[in-house]
Amino acid sequence: TQSTWEGTTVPHPLVDVKQIIPKLRSHVLSGCYIVFSCVFPRNVHLSKCRAWNVARQLGALVQDDVVVHRHRSGATPATTHVVATRFGTSKVNAVKRIAKVHVVTPDWLWSCNERWERVDERLFLLADSCHGNGGGSSPSSRSSSPGLGGHRGKDPRRRASPLVERSWKVGGSGIEKGGVYGEG
């Protein structure tokens, strides 16, 4: 397809940024099946909760309850992530012995949103204060949602990662991820 712009023939139609940005963001957590536990109040509709909206915008499917085994038909995929603020909830307890399910703090979701990439879950494991398990910071010292007035202090155990910028190329076959800058 060709289009004309100011008398010049362009081989590909112009792409609107309003279409590119949501498309890029929707691939960040594609393939992730997330369940939230104690992240937002029960009496609030999910569509009003920032964490739920961010997860969906990043391409994750949000489930109401933990799905341990995938149904034979494939209609109900197994849960891959439980985003929680504390241990001891029924959803966290249901998956704590399943190695394939990541139990992470909401900071994992915020980090994925800020970086536009799936961040290593091991950096945001929910810490079990009774047993000392996990690598994330204490949920009580951090806000589960940025911008809601809570303190979002930095975890001194976590080292800052180097800035990595990615280039994107828009071509006839769509949007492609290009080279990585800042590594090596």
C-alpha positions as CSV (number, residue, x, y, z in Angstrom):
1,T,0.0,0.0,0.0
2,Q,1.2,3.5,-0.9
3,S,0.1,6.8,0.3
4,T,0.9,10.4,-0.8
5,W,2.0,13.0,1.7
6,E,2.9,16.5,0.5
7,G,3.4,15.3,-3.0
8,T,5.8,12.5,-2.0
9,T,4.8,8.8,-2.4
10,V,5.4,6.9,0.8
11,P,5.8,3.1,0.5
12,H,3.9,2.5,3.8
13,P,1.0,4.3,5.3
14,L,1.8,6.7,8.1
15,V,1.4,5.1,11.5
16,D,-0.3,6.9,14.3
17,V,1.5,7.0,17.6
18,K,-1.9,6.5,19.4
19,Q,-2.0,3.1,17.8
20,I,1.7,2.1,18.2
21,I,2.0,2.8,21.9
22,P,-0.9,0.6,23.1
23,K,0.2,-2.1,20.7
24,L,3.8,-2.1,22.1
25,R,2.6,-2.1,25.7
26,S,0.1,-4.9,25.1
27,H,3.0,-7.3,24.5
28,V,4.9,-6.7,27.7
29,L,2.9,-9.2,29.8
30,S,1.3,-11.3,27.1
31,G,1.1,-14.9,28.2
32,C,0.8,-13.9,31.9
33,Y,-2.3,-14.9,33.8
34,I,-2.5,-12.8,37.0
35,V,-4.5,-13.1,40.1
36,F,-4.5,-10.2,42.6
37,S,-4.6,-10.7,46.4
38,C,-5.1,-7.9,48.9
39,V,-4.0,-5.3,46.3
40,F,-7.3,-3.3,46.2
41,P,-10.4,-3.2,48.4
42,R,-13.1,-5.8,47.8
43,N,-15.9,-3.2,47.5
44,V,-14.2,-1.3,44.6
45,H,-15.1,-2.3,41.0
46,L,-12.0,-3.8,39.2
47,S,-12.2,-1.3,36.3
48,K,-11.6,1.5,38.9
49,C,-8.3,-0.1,40.2
50,R,-5.1,1.1,38.7
51,A,-3.3,-2.3,39.1
52,W,-6.0,-4.1,37.2
53,N,-6.0,-1.6,34.4
54,V,-2.2,-1.6,34.1
55,A,-2.0,-5.4,34.0
56,R,-4.6,-5.5,31.2
57,Q,-2.9,-2.7,29.2
58,L,0.4,-4.6,29.4
59,G,-1.4,-7.6,27.9
60,A,-1.9,-9.8,30.9
61,L,-5.2,-11.7,31.5
62,V,-6.5,-11.0,34.9
63,Q,-8.2,-14.0,36.6
64,D,-10.6,-13.8,39.6
65,D,-9.3,-16.9,41.3
66,V,-6.2,-19.1,41.1
67,V,-6.3,-21.8,38.4
68,V,-3.8,-24.5,39.4
69,H,-4.2,-26.9,36.4
70,R,-4.9,-26.0,32.8
71,H,-8.2,-27.4,31.7
72,R,-7.9,-30.1,29.0
73,S,-9.6,-27.9,26.4
74,G,-7.2,-25.1,27.1
75,A,-10.1,-22.8,27.8
76,T,-8.9,-21.9,31.3
77,P,-5.2,-21.3,31.4
78,A,-3.3,-21.9,34.6
79,T,-2.3,-18.9,36.8
80,T,1.3,-17.7,36.2
81,H,1.5,-14.8,38.8
82,V,-0.1,-13.9,42.1
83,V,0.4,-10.2,42.8
84,A,-0.1,-9.8,46.6
85,T,0.7,-7.5,49.4
86,R,0.9,-10.1,52.2
87,F,1.3,-13.8,52.9
88,G,-1.5,-16.0,54.4
89,T,-4.3,-15.2,52.0
90,S,-6.1,-18.0,50.4
91,K,-4.8,-17.2,46.9
92,V,-1.2,-17.0,48.1
93,N,-1.5,-20.3,50.1
94,A,-3.1,-22.0,47.1
95,V,0.1,-21.5,45.0
96,K,3.0,-21.3,47.4
97,R,4.2,-24.9,46.7
98,I,3.7,-24.6,42.9
99,A,7.1,-23.7,41.4
100,K,5.7,-22.4,38.1
101,V,3.6,-19.7,39.8
102,H,5.4,-16.4,40.8
103,V,4.1,-14.8,44.0
104,V,5.3,-11.1,43.6
105,T,4.6,-7.7,45.1
106,P,2.7,-5.0,43.2
107,D,6.1,-3.4,42.7
108,W,6.8,-6.0,40.0
109,L,3.8,-4.8,38.0
110,W,4.8,-1.1,38.5
111,S,8.3,-1.9,37.3
112,C,7.0,-3.7,34.2
113,N,4.8,-0.7,33.5
114,E,7.7,1.8,33.9
115,R,10.2,-0.2,31.8
116,W,7.8,-1.6,29.2
117,E,9.3,-5.1,29.6
118,R,8.7,-8.1,31.7
119,V,11.0,-7.7,34.7
120,D,12.6,-10.6,36.4
121,E,10.1,-11.8,39.1
122,R,12.9,-12.9,41.4
123,L,13.6,-9.2,42.2
124,F,10.0,-8.8,43.5
125,L,9.2,-12.0,45.4
126,L,6.7,-11.6,48.2
127,A,8.7,-11.8,51.5
128,D,7.4,-14.1,54.1
129,S,8.2,-12.2,57.3
130,C,7.7,-15.4,59.4
131,H,10.1,-17.6,57.4
132,G,12.4,-15.0,55.7
133,N,11.6,-16.3,52.2
134,G,11.5,-14.1,49.1
135,G,13.6,-11.3,47.8
136,G,11.3,-8.4,47.7
137,S,10.9,-5.6,50.2
138,S,8.4,-5.6,53.1
139,P,4.9,-4.9,51.7
140,S,4.1,-2.9,54.8
141,S,6.8,-0.3,54.1
142,R,5.8,0.3,50.5
143,S,2.6,1.4,48.8
144,S,0.8,-1.1,46.6
145,S,-0.1,1.6,44.2
146,P,2.0,4.5,43.2
147,G,0.4,7.9,43.4
148,L,-2.0,7.0,46.2
149,G,0.0,8.8,48.9
150,G,1.9,5.8,50.2
151,H,5.7,5.7,50.7
152,R,7.6,4.0,47.9
153,G,11.0,3.8,49.5
154,K,13.8,1.9,47.7
155,D,14.9,-1.5,48.8
156,P,18.6,-1.2,49.7
157,R,19.1,-4.9,48.8
158,R,18.1,-4.3,45.2
159,R,20.9,-2.8,42.9
160,A,20.0,-0.4,40.2
161,S,19.9,-1.9,36.8
162,P,21.7,-0.2,33.9
163,L,19.7,1.9,31.5
164,V,18.9,-0.2,28.4
165,E,17.2,1.5,25.5
166,R,15.6,-0.4,22.7
167,S,15.0,0.9,19.2
168,W,11.8,0.1,17.3
169,K,11.5,-0.1,13.6
170,V,8.2,0.5,11.8
171,G,8.1,-1.3,8.5
172,G,5.7,-3.0,6.1
173,S,5.4,-6.0,8.3
174,G,4.6,-4.1,11.4
175,I,6.6,-3.0,14.4
176,E,9.8,-4.8,15.1
177,K,12.2,-4.7,18.1
178,G,15.6,-3.5,17.0
179,G,19.0,-3.4,18.7
180,V,19.7,-2.9,22.3
181,Y,21.8,0.1,23.4
182,G,23.7,0.4,26.7
183,E,24.7,-3.3,27.0
184,G,28.1,-4.7,26.5
